[in-house]
Amino acid sequence: MDSPLESLWDEICVQIQFEQSMFWDFYLDYIQAIIAQEVKKLDAPTTQAIWLQTDAADEFLFRHEEYEEDGDPDEALEWLCDEDDITNYILNNYVLSKAADWTNAKIEKYLG
């Protein structure tokens, strides 16, 4: 079968908008690996700022409202910030949510 889809992005958009193929786990792992590589390049304040937007940070702050760290609060954030949490946050809130809304002529033709 000839597919009008020409890019990985088109494939991801179709699978989010229509139906996930048997390759979905591969695509998801690939995207996560790319995001994780970029997260590793971030400086500590940026990493912390993103982590504070994650569900993990919300949960931690909710459970530890009275949490007070002796010493530097930035050091506390450094050990709390989990790169997997950040990667999943970016994946779900930016990449996959954008894929759910993205379209072009190739995607429309495929889904049409």
N, C-alpha and C positions, 0 to 999 in steps of 0.2 A: 504494500500500500504506500503510495506517495503521500508524504505529509507536507502541508504548506508551512509547517513550523520550521524555522531555520536556526533558532538559537535555544540555548538552555533556558533563558528567561521566558521565551514563549512556552516552552514545555512546562515550566513551573507554573506559569499563569493558568494554562489550560488545566493542569492537574488540581490546582486550588479551586478554580471556578467550576470544574466539571466533575472529574473523577481521577483519583490517584491510580497510577499504573503500578505494576509490580516493581518498577524501578524507583518508586517514591522514596524509599529509605535511603537509597544511594544518593539521590538528589539532595535530600535533607542533610545527610552527612557531609556532602560536598559543600553545601552552603554554610553549614556550621563551621567547617574547617576554615573556610575563607574568612568568615567573621572573626573566628578565634585568632587567626593570624593578625588581623587588624587590631583587635583588642589588645594583644600583647605589645603593640607599638605605642599605645597610649601612655601619657604620663599619669602619675598617681592622682592628681586632682581631677582629671577628666574621667579616669576609671571610677573614682569615688562618686563623682557626680552622676554618672550613668547608673552605677550600682544602687544609689539611693532612690532611683526610680523603679527598681525591680520589686516584684512581689516578695522576694526574699528579704529585702530591706524593710518593706512594710511589716512583714511578719516579725522580724527581729525587733523593730522599734515598738511594735504593739506589745510584744511579750516582755520587753525590757524598757518600759517607759521611764523607770527610775534608774536606768543603767547609767552609771558614772564610772568612767575609766580614770584610774590614777595615772597621771602622766599626760602625754600628748594625745589629744583626740584624733589627730591625723594618723597616728600609729594604730589606734584602735580600728579606724576605717580600713587601713591597709590589710589587716588580717581578716576583717569581715568581708571585704570585697572578694567575691568569687567570680572568676572569669567565666565559668559556665553559666552562672546566673546572668551575667552581662550578655554573653553570646545568645542565650535563649531569649532574653528581653529584646535584643535587636532583631533577631530572627522573627519573632512573633509580632512585635509591634511595628516593625518597619518593613522588613522584606516580604513576609507572607501577607501582611495586610495590604501592602502595595500591590502584590501579585493578584489579590482578590479583586482589585478594582482596575487593573491595567488591561488595556486592550489595544489592538492594532488590526490592520486588515488581515494579517495572517491568522491571528487568533480568532477573529470573527468568522473567517472562512472555515477554519477547522471546527469551530463550535456550531456553525450554521447548519 
